[in-house]
Amino acid sequence: MAGVRNWRGVAASVLRAAGLGVTRITPGAVLVTRAATIERHGLGGGAALVTGSGVTSARWFDLERRLSAYVSQQHLAEVLRRYRVNCVLDVGANRGQYARRLRRIGFEGHIVSFEPVLATFADLQEAAAADPRWTAYPYALGREETTASMNVVPGTLSSLLPATEFGAARYARLREPAAEEVQVRRLDGILDEVLADVPDPRPYLKLDTQGFDLEAFAGLGDRVSEIVAMQSEVSVLEIYAGMPPMMQAVAAYEAAGFEITALFPVSREAETGRVLEFDCVMVRAAARAPVTNLIRPA
C-alpha cells in the first residue's frame, strides 16, 4: 500500500512539474487541469464542483449548461422518488431521448411516450420495443380531438406552431418546414387506455411540444387532479408564433394546483446570455408520498 502511495506521489510531482494542476478530490481520485490554480466548491452529500482559473467568462455558460444537465437529472430523480411516481407521460417524445434518460437515473416505472411525426415515431417505437414498461403512441396532444398540420424539421424542433421571425433567424431549419398531417388527441380521452397496465397510477406529466405545452395540458380537463408532478418547457423568448409566455404558462399550472420546485435553462443566446426557455419542474405538494425503490441508487 505504501508503494502505491509513493507511486501516486511521484506521478503527481511529475504532472505538477509539467505545469499541470493536480488536486485530490476523493481517496483514489485526482483532478488534473491545465490551470495551475483550481477551486473546489463543496456541494454537500459528497459532491463537489471543481473549476480551474482557465474557466473564463467566455466558457462559463458551457460549464453552467453541463452542470445544469447533471443537477436537473438528480432533481428529477428525487421528485420521482418523493412523489412515488410509477408512470411518466412523455409528451413530445421525439426519438425517446427523455425516456432513456429516465432509465439512466434508475426509474423503473412505466413510460408512455407520444410523438406524432411518423418517421420520428418509427424510431421511437423501435426504441420502446426493447423495454416492456415503455409504450409509444403516434399522437400529438391538444385541447381538441382533431387533425392538424405539423411543421416538420430535422432534429427536435418540429411544432404545430409556425416559427417567429426570431425563431427562424436563430434556427435555420425552421425556415422551410415540411407539412405533415397529424392526429391530435385530448389526454383525458385516452388516459385510461395508456395507464391500463399501471396499478394505482401516480403519473408524472412531461411536456416538451415546442410551444404547444399549454394546449396539451388543457386536454387533461378535470383529470389534471390525477397528475402528482409535472414539467413543462416554458418560454422566455418567442421561438414559435402563439406560444404562451412563461408567466402565463406557470399561472395556468399553478391554478391547477402545481407549485414550482426548480427552473433549469434549456437554451440561451451565447452572445447576450439571455435564456430562451426553462424546464419548469412542478409538484402537487399534497400528493407527496413515502419514498419507494422505483428509483435505484445511482
Secondary structure, 3 states (H helix, E strand, C coil): CHHHHHHHHHHHHHHHHCCCEEEEEECCEEEEECCCCEEEEEEECCEEEEEECCCCHHHHHHHHHHHHHHHHHHHHHHHHHHCCCCEEEEECCCCCHHHHHHHHCCECCEEEEECCCHHHHHHHHHHHHCCCCEEEECCEECCCCEEEEEEECCCCCCECCCECHHHHHHCHHHHCCEEEEEEEECHHHHHHHHCCCCCCCCEEEEECCCCCHHHHHHCCHHHHHHCCEEEEEEECCCCECCCCEHHHHHHHHHHCCCEEEEEEEEEECCCCCCEEEEEEEEECHHHCCCCCCCECCC
